[in-house]
């Protein structure tokens, strides 16, 4: 499950107000022609610093939040790329404003070790049901009866995933910094 995590001590808890401000922006867009002067946007005068991991696929979520904040008048700086542990600490220390890709429960340790609810705020799940682990396509799993990781001890099964010809399955998971504990290994 993906959450947005931010430093609540930043001006007016930016993302906490995002939903209300987004509704206000929509209402403004619909009524703006009828108004003589445009009222100030909720983000005017507030600069935000987005951060994200080095995982390319997470850029999309960050860009969505950046676009919404820009439309609400926030001055959004370019994305800074950091690893998750560093990013959570940057948020807690006020060096960044938001991380749009906090994976729950995978990043719970980073959240709590960076000060938890006293220093950070997380909410707004927009990508639930995420899974982590080694995934095998159904056709291969069904054809070879693969149901769990321990089956890679069988040389015939390991050979299916052996890229370099050493007789061992070559598996790739997220980087050790991408998870609360290392996830990649060779069998």
N, C-alpha and C positions, 0 to 999 in steps of 0.2 A: 504494500500500500504506500503510495507516495504522498508526502505532506510537504507543505511549504514551511520552512523554519526561518524565523527571523529574530532579531534582537529587539525585544519590546521596549527598550529604553530609547530606541531611535525615535525621531519626531513622530509623535501621535500613533505609534504602533502601526506603521504603514499598511501592512497587509491585513491587519485586523479590520481596518476600515475599507479594505478593497471592495468587498461585496456591496456595502452601502454606497460607496462612492461610484461603483460601476452602475448601479441602478440610477443614481443621481445623474451620471453622465448620459445614460440612455434617455432619461427624461429631458435633460437639457437639449439633447440632439433633436428631440421631437418638438420641443417648444421654442428652441432658439430663434427661429424666424419671427415669432410673435413678440420676442423681447427686444426692447430698445438697446440695452447694454448687456453683454454677457457677464454673468456673475463669475467670480474667480473660481478656478478649478481647485479641488481639495489638495492637490499636490504642489501648487505653485510655491516656489521658494524652497522646496525640499529636494535634496539630492540623495539618490539611493545608489548603492553599490551592489550589483548582483554578483554572485559567485556560483560556480558549478564545477563538477568533477571533470576529469579528462575524457569521460565517456561521451562520444559524439552523439549518441542517441538521446542524451539528456539535454542537449542544446534546445530542442523543441520546447520542452516545458518552460525553460528559462526565458526563451524568446516570447512565449505567450504572456508570461507575467510582465516582462519588460514592456511589451506593446501596450498592455492594459494600463500600466503605470504611466507610460508616456502620454497616452490619451487622457489621463486624469491630471496631467499637468506636471508630473514629477520630472525632475532632471535625472535621467537614468544614464549612469556611466557605462562604459563597455564592460562586458563580462570579464571577470578575473577567474582563471582556472586554478583550482586547488584540489588537493585530496580531501576526502571527507573529514578526517580527524582535524586537519588544519582549518578547514572551512567552518566546522562547528565552533572551534576556538575563536576564529576571526569574528564570527557572529556574536559570540558571548562577550568579546572584548570591544565590540563596536567598530571593528575594522571593515566590516561588510554589513549589508542590510538584509539580504535574503538569499536563501538557497532553495530553489524550487524543487529539488530532488532529494528529499530526506526519506529514505526507505524504512518503513515501520513493519516489522520490528528489527530489521537488519542493522539499522543505525542507532538503536536505542542506547547502546553503550556510549557512543559519541555524544549524544544528546545529554545524558546524565553526567558524563565525565566533564562536560563543558559548563556545568552549572545547572542543568535541568531547567525546570519551570521557573526557578528564581532568576535565570539569566536569558532564557530562550522561550519562544512561543512557537508552537506548531499546531497546525490545523489545516482545514481545507483539503481533504483528500480528493484528488482528482484522477488518480490512477490506482484503483484497488485491485486486489486479486493477483498481485505479482507473485511469481514463484522464483525460487533460486535453487540451483542444483545442476547436476549433469542431466541434460535432456537428450533423449534418443527418439528419433522419429518412430512413429507407430509401426510402420511397415517392417523396419529392422527389428524392433523389439518383439513384435509378434512372430516374425519368421524364425527368430533365435530364442524365443522364450525368455527374453531379458526383462526382469522385474526389479532388480536391485543392483547396487554398486558392487557387492561382494562377488557377483558373477564374473567380474573382470579378472578374477584369479584363474579362471578357466582359459587356457591358452587359445582355444578356438574362438572364444568371445573376445578376448583381448586383441587378437589379430584383426578383428573387424575395425578396430579403432587405432591400429598401429600405423602411423604415418611414416616413421623413419626406419621401419624394418628391424627394430631391436626386439620384437616379440612382446613389447609392453604397450598397453593402451595409452595413447597420447590424449590427455583430457585438458580442457581449458576452462577455467572458471574466471570469476572476477579477480582483479588484482587484490593482493592482501590488504592494501589501503582502502579498497572499495567495500570491504566488509568489516564487521566487528572482529573477525578473526580470519586467518588465511583460509581460502577455499580451493586453491589450485593444488593438484598433486598428480604424481605419476603412479600408475599401478602396474 
